Structures are given as structure tokens and as C-alpha cells.
Amino acid sequence: MNDRETVTTAAAEPSSILNPQSSIPAPSGRCIALLAFAGAATVANLYYSQPLLAMIGRELHATPGAVSGVSTATQLGYALGLLLLVPLGDSFERRKLLVTTTGFIVVALLLVAASHGLSMLIVASALLGASTIVPQLVVPFAAHLAPPEKRGRIVGTVMSGVLIGVILSRTVSGFVGGFAGWRTMYLGAAVGMVILAVLLRFQLPKGEPSVDLRYGELLRSLPQLVRTQPLLRRHSLIGAFGFASFSIFWTSLAFHLLHVNPEYGTSTVGAFGLIGVTGALFAPFAGRIADRFGTRSLNAAGLAMMVLAYGIMALHGGVSLLLLGAGVIVLDAGEQASHIANQSRIFSLDDTLRNRLNAVYMVAFFIGGATGSATAGYAWQHGGWPIVCAAGATFALAGLAIVATKEPVTE
């Protein structure tokens, strides 16, 4: 199998969704652009909180360790949504599912904006994470709409939108929070989601399900996948360690910059998100590297880059914005490489299981992210920046250690 093609198409092409004989006409450029925008705009909701944590903590009189629970809850909620809701994409009309879940995001964003205590904010953030499954629905929808000869290009376009949303979310929330406050960020996002829901309803064609599977049957098959697919277990764990390492940095950055200089507010954190775009430009080349050298080599290189990034950012106590910026670029590039390598490998296992393979992998991935966010608050509160960097590097090294072990033999 061509690994590069796996990265761009297999990552979101459950065979139960893709149907070359679909009666739906080939999508227009406007339709694909809307799906890409939907992926970017919705995935951003998962990361708005990270540059705002210091501001939220001050307003709610919460310690860094406690307020980091906001990011942790968002990621755990997302993992739960991936597990319980994403499989619905196999058996429900897709446009209706997209509109409905976007409506739930609106409600969750309003609850976050209305929170006047940390406990309420954490619960609302978990609901926001659980409802934000649209990014994991739009890519399979694009694949379903696309004719086979154009599928790779179309799916790649939508996946690029999701990636841009992940990267620029922190930039947007950093600047908006700095100028108008953190609640305004979430209120503005809610308005944006209302507009998006209307666009999805009236601009997308219907996407009828290609299979007739009951919800319970979809869920019951997931534990069996975990038991019978050793490579899925292996790469889910590697992905979890990698995303934990990645989340440690972004969860603690606002606290660190405020410590370095009280004048460094959320807009400064947002600027680092913009710098991270440079590292993400590595992603399109990762498939080519995997094709030439193999996914295992790509994974090892990506995780080693993350360890290197923390070494760079730890120099001089992390007070140099130039070194921090360089570290962000290397960290983002390393995480993208590892993530793509993991997806490429697991989606080569069985064409008939891709949607559920995706659910299992992404659940583990975001549990890792939640673990990293929780670790970041504790590490910052009890050891400052050096311990944060040590913790981030340790998670990356743990993933690298698994990559170095022999792959299990599959039937």
C-alpha cells in the first residue's frame, strides 16, 4: 500500500461510508471549501482555552493546577464524543448529523461563556469537547461525496482545513482574549457556530448512510478491535504519548510567559500559535518521507524532534522568546510527523474497519492530550518551567521507546 495515499485518503475513509456507486453528484469547489472551513472552525473550539488559562485563573481565583482542568476536561470530553458519537457517521444521514452536532456546540459554548465558577466551567468544557466531533465527520463526508478519481485531492483539502484550525485556534483566542476578554471569545465562537450550522444545512447535499448498522453493534465492535489488533494498540499508545507531550507545552505556555514578563498576555500566546504554522507546513511532506523511509522511521524522527524541541525551549530557563519560537516550530513538526505515521499504519490494517479504527485511535490520542494538560498544571505549580520541559520530553521519550520495540506480527 502507498503510505502517502494512506495519509491523505485512508485516514478518513471508512469503507462503510465510501461508496463509488453513490448517487450523490461530485461535490462543487464551494461544497469542499465549506467542509474544510467547518473542520477548521469546529476543531478550534477544543483549543481556545489554552492561551486563556492564566486570564481565567485570575478571574475565578484558581491556581494553575486547578484551572488546567479546563483543558483536561475539554480533551476528555472530546475523547468520549469520539467513542460514543463518531460511529454514528456510519449509520445516520450525514448532513443532519453535522447540523445537529454543530447546534450542540453552540449550546456548550454559551454554557462556557456563562460559567461563573471553576466547577461549572470544567463541566461546560467537557460538554464542549464531547459535542465537537464535527472534525471527525466532515472528512469522511468529503470522501463519501468525492468520485474515486478525485478522492485523494478532495479529502486532503478538507484535512488541511482541520489542521489549520488546530494551529490558528490559539492565535485567535489569544488575540481576542487579550483585547476583549475570554468570555467574548466563547460568545463570538457561538455566533460563528450558528452561522456555520445554517450554511451546512442549506449548502451541503444529503449524505445518506451506506450501511444499516445499529448503534449498539457499532459500539460493541470497538473492544473487539482493541483485543484483536495489536498494531492498533501499539500506535494508539504511541499517539497518546506524543499528544500528551504536545499538550504539556500549550497548556503551560500562558503561565510561563506571564512569569517571564507580566506584560506578556494572551496575545503573546496567540503569536506563538501563529509561529506554529511554520512547523505544520512539514505535514504535507510527511507522507512522502513515510513512503521512502517507512512509517516507523517517520515516527521515530517525529518523536525525537519533540524531545529536541523541549531541550531547545529549556535553554536559558525558557526566557528567550526566540528559543521558544524555534522550539514551537520543531515541536509542531514532530507531532505532525508522529501523528501521520500512526494514522498511516493503522489505516493499512483493514479497509472495512477504518471508521472504528479511527475512533479507537483518536480516543487514545485525546486521553493522552488530557493527561498532558493535567500534568502541565501540576508540573508548573510544583516545579516551574524546567519540570514542564522535563515532563514533555519524558512523554515523547516514552513514545519513542515503544517505536523502538519490535512490531507485533499480525495475521
N, C-alpha and C positions, 0 to 999 in steps of 0.2 A: 504493500500500500504506500502511496506517496504521502509522506508525512506533512508536506506543505499543504497539500489538498485537505488533509485531515484537519489542520488548524483552521482553515477558512470555511470548511463546509461541515465536516463531521461533528464539530463541537456543538452544533445546534440542529442536527438533522435526525431526529428520531424517525426511524423508518415508518413508524405508525402514523407520523404526521405527513411525511413527504409522499406524494402520490403523483407520479408522472402523468397519470391519466386524469388528473384533476380537471374539472370543467371550468374552474376559475381562470380567466384570461391572464396573460402575462402582465405583471404589475407595471404601472407607469413610473417614471422617474419621480414624480411628486409623491406617489404612494411609498416608495422606498425611502425617500427623504423623510417622510413623516415617521416611518417606523424607526429610522436611525435617530431622529430627534426625540421620539418617545423613549427610546432606550437611554439616551443621554440625560434627558430631563428627569426621568424617574429614578435612575440609579443614583443621581446626585443627592437625593433625599437621604441616602444611607450615610453620607459623609459630611453633611452640613455642620453637624455638631462639633466635629473635631477642632476646627480653629476657634470655636466659640466657647470652649470649655472653661477657660480662665474667666471670661466675662460672666458666664452662667454661675460659676462658683462664687464669684464676688457678690452677685445679686442675691443668690439663695443661701449665702453664708455656709458654703460646703467646702470641705477640704479637697485637694486634688484627687486623692484616692477615692473619695466618695463620688465626686462629680464625674469621674471617668466611667462610672457605672452607666451614664447616659449612652456613651458609645458602645459599651459592652452589651447593654440591653437591646440597642438597635441591631447589632450584628446577630445576637442570639435570636431575636425575633425574626430576622431575615432567614436564618437557618431553619427555623420552624416553618416559615412560609414556604421555603423551598421544598421541605419534606412533605407538607400536607396539601399544598395548593398547586405547585407546578405540575404534578402528574395530571391535573385536570385538563391540561392542554391537549392530552391525548383523546379526550372523550367529550369535550364541550365545544360549542361554537366559539371560534377564537375571537372574533371581533367583540362579541358580547362579553366574553371573559376579560378582555383588555379594558373595555369601558367600565365594567363593574369594579375591577380591582383598582383602577385609577380613581374611581369615586371613593373607595375605601381609603386611599392615600390622602385625599382631601380631608376627610374626617380626622384621620390620625394627625395630620399637620396642624389642624386647628386645635386639637387637644394639646399638642406640644406647645403651641403658642400661648395657650390659656393656662398652662401649668404654673402654679404659684408655690410649689413645694417640690423638693427633690424627689420624693417618692412618687408623686403624680407624674413628674416629668419622666422618670425612668419607666413607669408603666406605659405612658403615652409613646415613648420612644420604642419600646418593644412592639407596640401595635403598629407603629410606623414601619418598622423593619419587616414585620410579618406581612403587611399589605403591599410592600414594594417588591412584588415579584414580576412586574411588567418586563424588566430587562431580560428575564429568562423565558419570556413568552414571545417577545417581538422577533427574536432571531429565528426560532422555529417557524413562526408565521411567515417571515420573509422567505424562508426556504420552501415552505408549502406553496407560496404564490409563484415562485420562480420556475420558469421552464428549465429542464435539466441542463441545457447548454449555457445558461446564464446564471446558474445557481451559485457557483463559487463567487463570482464578482458581486452579486446582489447581497449574499449573506455576509461577505467581507465588508461591504459598505455599512451594513447595519451594526456589525460587531465593532467597527471603528467608532460609530456613534456612541456606543456603550462605554468604550474605553475613554473617549474624550470626556464624557460625563463624569466618570470616576475621577479623572485628573483635575478638571476645572471646577468641580464642586467646591473644593476647599478654597479656591481663589474667589469664587463668587460669594460664599458665605463669609469669608474673611473681610472682604471689602464692604459688603452690605452690613455685616455686624458692626464693623468699625465706624460706619457713618450713621447707621440708623438703629442699631441695637439688634440683639439676637432674636427677639420675638418678631420683629419686622421681617427678618429673613424667612421665618416659617410661614408668616401670613402671606408674604409675596409668593412663596412656593405653592401655597394652597390655591391662590388665584391662578397661577400658571397651570396647575393640575386640572382645574375646572375647564380652562380653555383647551387643554390637551384632550380631555375626555370628549368634548364637543367635536373636535377635529377628528378624533378616532372614529366616533360614531358616524359622521357624515362623509368622511373621506376614504375610509377603508372599505374594501369589499368584504362580504361574509367569508368566513373560513370554516366550512362545515367539517366536523371530525371525520377522520378516515377509518376509525376503528370503533367498535362497540364494546368497550370495557367498562365494567363497573368500578366505581371509585375504590371500594374495598379491595378489589382484585389488584388494582394498581399498587396500593399501599402494601398489601401482603407480599408482593413480589420483591419489595426492596430489601428486607432482611435476608432473603434467599440470595440475592445478588451479593450482599456483603459476605455471606458464608462461602459462596461458590467461586468468587472471583478474587484470587489472591493479589493480582495486579491492581485491581480496583482498591483494595485495602491499602496496598503499598503507596500508591500515588495519592490517595486521599490523605494519608498521613503526612506525606511529603508536602502536599499543598497546604495542609493545616499549619505545619511548622513554618513554611515560607510566609504565609499571610499573617501569622502571629508576629513574626519578626517585622514585617512591613507595618502592621498596625501599632506596634510599640512606638515607633518613631512619630507617626502622625498624631497619636493620642497625646503624647507628652510634649510635642513641639511648642504649643502655645504656652505651657508653663515654663519651659526652658527659655524661650525668647523674652518673656516677661521678667524672668530672673536676671537675664543678661543685661537688659535695659528696660526699665519701666515704660519707656516711650514706644517700645515695640508692641503694638496692639494686634488686633485680629487681621488688619490689612497686611501686616508683615507676614503673618502665617499664610495669607492668601497669595502673596507674592511667591512664596516657596512652592505652592501648588502649581503656579504658572511655570516655574522653573522645571517642575517635574514633567511637563510636556516634553521637554528635550529628551529625558530618559525614555519616555513612552514611544518616541519615534523609533526606538530599537525594535519594537514589537513586530512590524511588518517584515523585518529581516530574520526574525527568529525561526520561522518556518523553513527558510532556505538553509539556515545553519543546521537545523534538525535533519533536513533531507540529506545534507552532505556528511554530517558527522554523527547523526543519530540523536534520538531524544534524550538518552542517558547523558551524553556529553553536554548537551544544551542545558539540562537540568543542573548538572554539577557546576557548570560555568556560571549559571544564574545565581545559585545559592552562594558560591564563592564570592561573586560580586557583592552580594548583600553583606557578607562578613567584612569585605574590604570597605564597603561604604560606612559601616559603623566605626571601623578603625580610623577612617578619614575624619568623621564627624566628632570623634572623641579627642582629636588633637587640640592642644591648647585649651582644654576644658570646654570645647564647643562654643567659644565666644566669637570665633571668626565666622561672619556670615558667608564669606567666600568659600571656606571649607565646608560649611553646612550645605551651601548650594551645590558644590561638587558632589557631596555625599548623597544628596537627594537624587541627582541625575543617575548615579551608579545604583542606588537602591531601587529606584523605579525600573530601570532597565533590567536589573537582576530579577526582580519579582515577576516582570512580564515574561522573561525567558523561562523561568521555572514553571509558571502557570501554563504557558503554551505547551511546554514539553509534557506536563502532566496530562493536559487535555488530549494532546495528540496521541499519547499512549493508550489512555483508557478507551477512547472512542474507536480504536482499532480492534477492540475485543469482539464486538458483536453488533452488526448493523441493526439488528432488531431490538436492541436494548438501549439505544443511545439516550432517549429522554430520561429513563430511570437511572442510567449510569451518571448522567449529568446531575440529577437530583442528589444522589448519594455523595458524589464528589463535592458538589457545592455546599452541601450541608456541613461536611467535614471542614471545608475551606473556611466557612464563616464561623464555625465553632472555634477554629484556630484564631481567626481575627478577633473574636470576642475575648478569648484567652489572652491574646496580646494586649488588648485595650485594658483589661483588668490588671495585668502585670505591669503595664506602663504607669498607672496611677500609684500602685504600691511601690514600684521601684523609684519613682520620682520622690515620693513622700519620704522614703526611708534612706535613699542614697544619692539622690540628685542625678545629674546628667551622666556621670561615669557608670553608675549602676544601670541606667536606662540603656546605654550603649552596650554594656556587657550582656544584658538580658536579650537585646535584639540580636546580637551576634550569636548568642547561645542557641536561640531557636533556629537560626539559619544553619548553624553547625549541626544541629540535631537532624535537620532535613538532609544535609549533605552526608551525614553518616549512613542514613538509610539508602541514599542513592549509591553509596559505595558498596553496599552489600549485594550479594548475588540475587538476581531476579528469580522469583519462583517460576517453576515450569507450569505452563498452562496446557490444558488438554486441547 
